[in-house]
Amino acid sequence: MRIAVDAMGGDIGPSVVVPGAVAGARSAGVGVTLVGRAAAVEAELAKVDRSGVDVRVVDAPDEIGMDEHPAQAIRRKPRSSIVLALRACKDGDAAGMVSAGNSGAVMAGALLVLGRIPGVDRPAIASYLPAKRGRTLVLDLGAVADPKPQNLVQFAIMGRVYAQRILGVANPTIGLLSNGEEPGKGNLFVQEVYPLLAATPGIDFRGNVEGRDVPMGTVDIVVTDGFTGNVALKTAEGTAAMMTDFIRAELTATLPRKLAAYLLRPAFRAVRARMDPGEIGGAPLLGVNGTAIIAHGRSDARAIENAVKVARQAAAEDLVGGIAAAVGGSG
Amino acid sequence: MRIAVDAMGGDIGPSVVVPGAVAGARSAGVGVTLVGRAAAVEAELAKVDRSGVDVRVVDAPDEIGMDEHPAQAIRRKPRSSIVLALRACKDGDAAGMVSAGNSGAVMAGALLVLGRIPGVDRPAIASYLPAKRGRTLVLDLGAVADPKPQNLVQFAIMGRVYAQRILGVANPTIGLLSNGEEPGKGNLFVQEVYPLLAATPGIDFRGNVEGRDVPMGTVDIVVTDGFTGNVALKTAEGTAAMMTDFIRAELTATLPRKLAAYLLRPAFRAVRARMDPGEIGGAPLLGVNGTAIIAHGRSDARAIENAVKVARQAAAEDLVGGIAAAVGGSG
């Protein structure tokens, strides 16, 4: 198996993506196709140990910036690293692709190049968020800001397939993100979605959940519209960053505190590992007809490595086939 | 000045509310009217030092549970502690009220008993959330799940008066919570609100902000619909609780870690104080024609004490008059 990696993606670019992709190829046991400006990619490749790893380079002269308008950029830059990595999947040269680039552009490109799985109305970005009990799969995190109520039924079905195939949860529990737990709670949209989910056969719908249930891990999967999901994700990330900052400031305020904190470094490393999105690696774009993994813009090499592993697993477990069967079965 | 306190409110009830209210009356320099079941209130009063504090007790035979339907409970229980505390404000016996009870019932009761400030279409629950830089005032946190776009203009105006009068920020900056910073980002609702805020004279509107900007403190005030605000608030609270849990588990995992962590207790206390909603005390219900402060259901005595201080300040600074003038001036 071979995974295509957008070597130009992310806030830092080839200097973290190339070593991360090579490490990912080695640990996942796959070949890797690095798509990007060939000179920049080769320069970074020269710095890493690529022994025993099947590495190919595909030159992509165009680059899509993090702030470019997604759909326009995809249309105007057919030779960008994002589009060519997606083409490698479409043409069968790769089983999946990873990009830490402009996530809107990855999504627009995936819809254009890979298309949707037959029966899927709208794709969704799904990712695990850290939780007290295990992890919580949340979708959508921003693919569709204004979905229709019935789209969330498909989000639940696609999330279920992901949790089953990738995390091995036999019968994942599903909650609907709302502003209260009682069945009547929610805005008008949630009140429309609730009965649709309750009437969907074959899913373990547990009703409304609140914002705190995401970090609590009350259910395995939380479904929401892409606007609310994006706000929740970024609020969670920002709160963790703020708290880390407060702790760092206090623990370095005096010399005795610094010494005590030094002794606790392994403990803080363990906390960071449980909180770190890089440990998860990447968020699959569920519903497109291929394996596209969106890595965080701030990904380091280890996050890219983990994203390659996610891509390999999604392809190996035939996530696309699973979703096609589940959506077809429900439609 | 006198503040009425719903003595039955909160998850714990009179045993924390009564000492908190008496402490708040003492530190804020106000009298306090404790509204609740007289026997229960008197029993708790007997345990606290009330010297020098003007304490009255108003018997309220009815109690509204945390899970009761707000509007129904208010109509069916006119002699509940929430309704009678609001009546004390309406009748001029108190300058403001505090309740840690069913927040939906406080809101429904405030609308019924106090009414809205002339010119205000919908009230909003506003609270400071902890932030890296200072604090961020967020509204609405759940009063209105499906506001109209123009309601958010009033939220911005009311939030501005609150930040000016209570926090002394001369010209608070205002952001609109969205799923991206660029002006075109957002769901359809946000895209309708944006130009309305941009066209509102006399406010310092800084455009869209993301979930992470709330804990970052990028702007002084974040306006949003009550559904999204509630999800963001609870996601932030839950994330902080999860992280605290992870840290506690790691720091107590071995004896050497426990010892080092013991030395750092003042540091962790300082972090907790910066994160703790109890330090802020209560969220005012902006837009109702009186001073109603909603305290967290999990309030301890110190949180109630701080909520009494918030009520005193809101009344002393004539928040209601300020909002009436600002909304009238803009309408």
Interface residues (C-beta under 8 A of the other chain):
Chain A: D67 P130 A131 K132 G142 A145 D146 L177 S178 N179 G180 E182 G186 N187 L188 V190 E210 G211 R212 D213 V214 P215 M216 D225 G226 F227 T228 N230 V231 A232 L233 K234 T235 A236 E237 G238 T239 A240 A241 M242 M243 D245 F246 I247 E250 L251 A253 P256 R257 A260 A261 L263 L264 A267 F268 A270 V271 R274 M275
Chain B: D67 P130 A131 K132 G142 A145 D146 L177 S178 N179 G180 E182 G186 N187 L188 V190 E210 G211 R212 D213 V214 P215 M216 D225 G226 F227 T228 N230 V231 A232 L233 K234 T235 A236 E237 G238 T239 A240 A241 M242 M243 D245 F246 I247 E250 L251 A253 P256 R257 A260 A261 L263 L264 A267 F268 A270 V271 R274 M275
